[in-house]
Amino acid sequence: MSVKPYPIQEEKSSVPTANEPTVQEAVRKRRYPMAEAMKSSITLEELDSHLTDLIHRHYHPEA
């Protein structure tokens, strides 16, 4: 029994490619303005503190 090699070139040519949006297009399509996102964002230190507190309260509910 003879095994034919898989035609890799044919597969690559038949796969459709998506066009990536440019940065300008992505900024224009953004639904939530960056300025608004920055107002409601928190720093990594604040996030770390919040998550540490949640974990501590989960494992030490009596404290």
Secondary structure as the mmCIF struct_conf table of DSSP 4:
data_model
#
loop_
_struct_conf.conf_type_id
_struct_conf.id
_struct_conf.beg_label_comp_id
_struct_conf.beg_label_asym_id
_struct_conf.beg_label_seq_id
_struct_conf.end_label_comp_id
_struct_conf.end_label_asym_id
_struct_conf.end_label_seq_id
HELX_LH_PP_P HELX_LH_PP_P1 LYS A 4 TYR A 6
HELX_RH_AL_P HELX_RH_AL_P1 ILE A 8 SER A 14
BEND BEND1 VAL A 15 VAL A 15
HELX_LH_PP_P HELX_LH_PP_P2 ALA A 18 THR A 22
HELX_RH_AL_P HELX_RH_AL_P2 VAL A 23 LYS A 29
BEND BEND2 ARG A 31 TYR A 32
HELX_RH_AL_P HELX_RH_AL_P3 MET A 34 LYS A 39
TURN_TY1_P TURN_TY1_P1 SER A 40 SER A 40
HELX_RH_AL_P HELX_RH_AL_P4 LEU A 44 TYR A 59
TURN_TY1_P TURN_TY1_P2 PRO A 61 GLU A 62
#
